[in-house]
Amino acid sequence: MSRREQVQLGVLHLDRVLHALSDPVRLAIVVQLHHEGESSCAALDGGRPKSTMSHHFRVLREAGLVQTTVHGVTHMNHLCREPLDAAFPGLLDSIISAAARVG
């Protein structure tokens, strides 16, 4: 079973979640989605190249942190809070809180 199939079935792995959040760009995306809710890729790219952002969004999706839906030509992203909070209670809140203190 591929990583994508595992995430779709609701199987989250702590090592993948923490790896995804270990990168400052990906952490910033998660924090922004936490505060703003659903956002487009363009609103989250911070002026970075599209190829770089595609990689970051793929890592976040494969870890189960973010879900991307397509609306015409716009890719909308939202934070997958419920499955994350069910699998790892308090983890995401702790990380977002710590990021706010550092940033």
C-alpha positions in Angstrom: 0.0 0.0 0.0 1.4 3.4 -1.0 1.8 6.4 1.4 -1.1 8.1 -0.4 -3.4 5.2 0.0 -2.5 4.9 3.7 -3.3 8.6 4.3 -6.6 8.3 2.4 -7.5 5.4 4.7 -6.8 7.5 7.7 -3.5 6.0 8.7 -1.2 8.7 10.0 2.4 8.1 11.0 4.0 10.4 13.6 7.4 10.3 11.9 5.9 11.6 8.6 3.9 14.3 10.4 7.0 15.5 12.3 9.2 15.3 9.2 6.7 17.4 7.3 6.6 20.0 10.1 10.4 20.1 10.5 10.8 22.3 7.5 10.2 26.1 8.2 8.3 26.6 4.9 6.0 23.7 5.6 5.5 24.7 9.2 4.6 28.3 8.1 2.0 26.9 5.6 0.4 24.8 8.4 0.4 27.8 10.8 -1.1 30.0 8.1 -3.8 27.4 7.3 -4.6 27.2 11.0 -5.2 30.9 11.2 -6.9 31.5 7.9 -8.6 28.3 7.1 -8.7 27.3 3.5 -6.2 29.1 1.2 -5.0 28.8 -2.3 -1.5 27.7 -3.2 -0.8 31.2 -4.5 -1.8 32.7 -1.1 0.6 30.4 0.7 3.7 30.4 -1.6 5.4 33.4 -0.1 6.9 34.3 -3.5 8.7 31.0 -3.7 9.0 29.1 -7.1 6.1 26.9 -8.0 8.3 23.8 -8.2 9.5 24.3 -4.7 6.0 24.8 -3.4 4.7 21.7 -5.2 7.3 19.7 -3.3 6.3 21.2 0.1 2.5 20.7 -0.6 3.2 17.0 -1.6 5.1 16.3 1.6 2.3 17.9 3.7 -0.4 15.9 1.8 1.5 12.6 2.1 1.9 13.2 5.8 -1.9 13.8 6.2 -1.5 17.4 7.3 -3.1 19.1 4.3 -5.8 18.3 1.8 -5.8 20.0 -1.6 -8.9 20.4 -3.7 -9.1 21.8 -7.2 -11.7 24.5 -8.0 -11.2 25.3 -11.7 -7.6 26.5 -12.0 -7.2 27.2 -8.3 -5.8 24.7 -5.8 -7.3 25.2 -2.4 -5.7 23.8 0.7 -7.0 23.1 4.1 -5.6 21.7 7.3 -6.7 18.2 8.2 -7.3 18.9 11.9 -9.8 16.3 12.9 -7.8 13.2 11.8 -4.6 14.7 13.2 -6.2 15.6 16.6 -7.8 12.2 16.8 -4.5 10.4 16.1 -2.2 12.7 18.1 -4.2 14.8 20.6 -2.7 18.2 21.3 0.3 17.7 19.0 -0.6 20.2 16.3 -1.8 22.8 18.9 1.5 22.5 20.7 3.6 22.9 17.6 1.6 25.9 16.4 1.9 27.5 19.8 5.6 26.9 19.9 6.0 28.3 16.3 4.1 31.4 17.4 6.5 31.9 20.3 9.6 31.5 18.1 8.3 33.5 15.1 
